Amino acid sequence: MSEQILRAAVVGVGHLGRHHARILGSMPGVALVGVVDINGQRAAEIAAPSGARALTDVRDLLDQVDLVSIATPTEAHADVAGVCLDRGIPVLVEKPLARSVAECDAIIARAARSGAILAVGHTERFNPAVLAARGAVDNPGFIEIHRLGTFPERSLDIDVVFDLMIHDLDLVLSLVKSPIEAIEAVGVPVLTDRADIANARIRFASGCVANITASRISRDRVRKIRFFQRDAYISIDCGAKEAEVYRLVRQEGARPVIRGGRIEVPDSEPLRNELDDFVAAVRERRAPAVGGTDGRDAVRLAEQITERMAACTRI
């Protein structure tokens, strides 16, 4: 496995899946052998540059692949991933892992039974600005996050919590290692019958509070995270791939001073970093950086937030 060319397929080549195909088709040590989409014409268009087969059913490819990247609408994740995992084929499933915790548990169980690697596409974990700055985050007291986007020209089978906010729910859970004590949330459907803008305030047992806003109806695109902690402030712009770290430096016999500024962030594509990790996990037979349990935890928190939103609407 460490030397062989890994045969890859992408299932679902819409808004995001086409980029999975682009990257896997150009990755050293990987051959993109299949592109699957219910729209056969779309599959053929995306498959053409790499010479991959264009198909409408992943079952026709299972004997010819070593790994599969799944970027279908969320409602299809459990079925498509399950078919691959049952055959022992490693899969990366785009976020959210599934529509519910129950579906997440079913996917995780199928991976456990076959021993296949299960990775989840929480791409923001692989944002170079996040990778560069996360080492400075240490027991934050307050986290402020804004993820705002314009109305998307793509399928909207989920609300804004599962669509956009879940990126930040996963990031917060990976950085704040403390039980959640309370959640307040509000969401408003504006252009669809699901919440298009939402805010969640999450309080952890450590005392940390995370205030997270997500919108898919904004005029501007904003993807900013700010951490406030004892003697330090960390700011991450995921869109611009920039980060700043400021620290209060205490000096004996003198006033403390603030030092810091923009830190070095390597220029890299988050999705490529994510797929690099997935392919390396398959090749090295190791756990991926973001696994099934991580995906489940993010979905569970998203479910809790949507439950609070619904309760707020009923009041």
Summary of the structure (lengths in Angstrom):
residues: 315
radius of gyration: 20.4
end to end distance: 56.8
largest distance: 73.5
contacts: 1065
relative contact order: 0.16
helix: 38%
strand: 30%
